Amino acid sequence: DIRNTVGNIPMEWYQDFPHIGYDLEGKKIYKPIRTKDELDMFLEKMENPDYWRTVQDKMTGADIKLTDEQVDLVHRLQKGQFGDVHFNPYEPAIDFFTHEVMIHPVTNRPADKRSFIPSLIEKEKVSKLVHAIKMGWIKPRKPKDDTPTYYDLWAHEDPNSILGRHKMHVPAPKMKLPGHEESYNPPPEYLLSEEEKLAWEQQEPAERKLNFVPQQYQCLRAVPAYSRFIHERFERCLDLYLCPRQRKMRVNVDPEDLIPKLPKPRDLQPFPTTQALIYRGHTSLVRCLSISPSGQWLVSGSDDCTVRFWEVCTARCMKTLPVGGVVKSVAWNPNPTVCLVAVCVEQSVLLVNPCLGDKLLYGATDQLLESYVAPEEERVQPVQWVMATAEQHSKGVRLVVQHSKAVKQVTWHGKGDYFASVVSDNSNMQVLIHQTSKRWSQNPFRKSKGLVQCVLFHPIRPYFFVATQRFVRVYNLLKQELTKKLMTNCKWVSSMAIHPGGDNIICGSYDSKLAWFDLDLSTRPYQLLRHHKKALRSVAFHRHYPLFASGSDDGTVIVCHGMVYNDLLQNPLLVPVKVLKGHAITLDLGVLDVLFHPTQPWIFSSGADGTVRLYT
């Protein structure tokens, strides 16, 4: 009876309309009038015997009384039986394909190809499942536990409902168990003598070892009541209820975990490990070293009043230059197109052309120096630039810069035209900056800020580092102002070196400390290394490898791995990798200067024993 033609749609759509759909002719089917309220419904439920088998037809809205067959069908379906009464699910099966082999097949269809070829689709599905199990996306079924599950009745109780004293329960401390001295018949050695009894009585009650006098009785019957019994019980009760119930949490820290995890030195190679060559020739202590930009020639200055030029690979002394005074500092010009060495002797700086290596190179250097034209008007300078005499010229000296006091250090700017010198003086004339091409010198500071130990030019930016005894000041040469003042936390700075990246510097001090500064991080040392036993004389950075080294009066050179990361958030990694020994301690002085090779991971050290050593 499909009178309603609206089709398979939700009938709720017609809730608010008077009709419930359309018949075959397209006329509206109106809903039957329902004026019954809750009371009428209840009365009908009570009085109508067929109320239970009356259902409402959704399509027409009319009430339908189910027949006995329909009710029976509903009952059967609810029980999960077949809808048809006459269907017998337990009929005997007719065995079409018997287990006996027959002559004629039931079907003569040829078997298709897929029945004897392994299925590719199944293989793909299985391989996907295997991959998912391996990756942990699919968990194979866990074996079921047959053990009965008991659960804690109070496990999910509100934790705040438990009183604090139950949660922080501290068990009562046990009383000390009685010993032999409390026996009614103690061994004789536990009984007190007369003197001991007197001493015990004179002691304060808090100082007494025992709070009673041990006594001896013949038998247990003869033991009287204990006089202090109530007193002791009362004290015990006081102890228990006045006990401080606070739990002190002890943190068990393994001391090994506090030591920072540093990489092993063998993972940080290459670094110098063995002594390869010894450069012998100087007769007194070798104070200073410098190397040519190519790494082929080495220059050393000594207290025997000579400067020696060596070939690095063979340890052969190519040239000896007597200078008539103690050599405090030497510096090879870092510009590879110029062959010049600055040497500090007493009150002057000599600019020497060693005439080693490429003839075109040192010839061009001489031409460059000779092409200088003096300005028309004489300028007032803090120093005098003097051309070398014929005798000096034949030895290689080209220019002499005469200072007013003894010069103790000289250092070149990275471009190779400017150099700075430090004078032993207390006035504002301690640091001077000279320009070679114009033969012009100037004094950059108006007033003295303390004894200057050494100075350095920044490798990239126009900064100038000045180390006094306690501080390192960083000046901007373009703005002509102080940009930073670094606190070294050392008593007396001896030497200083700057990382080729320009953001980190190290300072060695006479109180045997090495301070590493990260200029972006702080004005205080990022790390203080105390590896040496005695004063540090010299520190150096390698130009390409993450290495730095320090030489000390204890006769050793310590090479450290100092990795500076491009990532600004990562701090530098400093690991000591090797202690190099070899120099003999002479006059309480050990290693006076250290220097890295410009390209190889090699290090030179000069010592008070008059030798220069190369470690590779």
Salt bridges, closest charged atoms under 4 A:
ASP1 OD1 - ARG3 NE 3.21
GLU25 OE1 - LYS27 NZ 3.72
GLU44 OE1 - LYS36 NZ 2.96
ASP50 OD2 - LYS65 NZ 2.95
ASP63 OD1 - ARG34 NH2 3.22
ASP68 OD1 - ARG53 NH2 2.89
ASP72 OD2 - ARG76 NH1 3.18
GLU100 OE2 - HIS99 NE2 3.96
ASP112 OD2 - ARG114 NH2 3.44
ASP303 OD1 - ARG287 NE 2.69
ASP304 OD2 - HIS282 ND1 3.32
ASP366 OD1 - ARG398 NE 2.66
GLU391 OE2 - LYS395 NZ 3.87
ASP425 OD1 - LYS405 NZ 3.30
ASP503 OD1 - ARG461 NH2 3.02
ASP511 OD2 - LYS513 NZ 3.82
ASP553 OD2 - ARG537 NH2 3.00
ASP554 OD2 - HIS532 ND1 3.45
ASP609 OD1 - HIS583 ND1 3.26
ASP609 OD2 - ARG613 NH2 3.37
